[in-house]
Amino acid sequence: MSTVYSVDVQVTAPVYDTEVTDRVADAITNLFPTADVEHRHGELLATTHDMEQFSEQLHRQEILDTARGVFFETLSGDAFSFDLKKQAAFEGVVNFAVGDPDELGEIHVRVRVSDPDAESYIDHVAPPTRDGRPIDPGA
C-alpha cells in the first residue's frame, strides 16, 4: 500500500524586465507540471500539492544524494526549501542554486508537509541510496 502525502509546495520566481514571463512560467511548470502559476507584480507565484515529476527528474539525473543533502540542510520542523536555477529548469533539468545568487534570480521552492512528516516525504521524493541506486526497490 502506498502512503498518501499531504504537502503544500509554493514556488516563487522573480521576473525581470529583460525576461519573458511565459518562459519563467515554463521553467516552473517543466519541473512542477501540476502547479497553478499566477503572475504578481515582478514575480510568479505557483502552488501545487505534489512533487512527482520533480522526483522523477531527480531519479533520471541520478542526483538523489545531492537533493537529500539540500532538503535535509534546510529542514525545519515540517518544512524544507531550496533554490533552482531558472535556465536549467526551463530545459526541464534540476540544478540546485548554491553560492552566489544568479543575476536573473532563482526559483525558490518551499515545501510544507502536513502528513505524515517531512522526513518521510523527503525519503519519498529523494530516497536514500547505496552505490547511487535507491535502497528501496519500489522507490
C-alpha positions, 0 to 999 in steps of 0.5 A: 500500500502506498502512503498518501502525502499531504504537502503544500509546495509554493514556488516563487520566481522573480521576473525581470524586465529583460525576461519573458514571463511565459518562459519563467512560467515554463521553467516552473511548470517543466519541473512542477507540471501540476502547479497553478502559476499566477503572475504578481507584480515582478514575480510568479507565484505557483502552488501545487500539492505534489512533487512527482515529476520533480522526483522523477527528474531527480531519479533520471539525473541520478542526483538523489544524494545531492537533493537529500543533502539540500532538503535535509540542510534546510529542514525545519520542523515540517518544512524544507526549501531550496533554490533552482536555477531558472535556465536549467529548469526551463530545459526541464533539468534540476540544478540546485542554486548554491553560492552566489545568487544568479543575476536573473534570480532563482526559483525558490521552492518551499515545501510544507508537509502536513502528513505524515512528516517531512522526513518521510516525504523527503525519503519519498521524493529523494530516497536514500541510496547505496552505490547511487541506486535507491535502497528501496526497490519500489522507490 
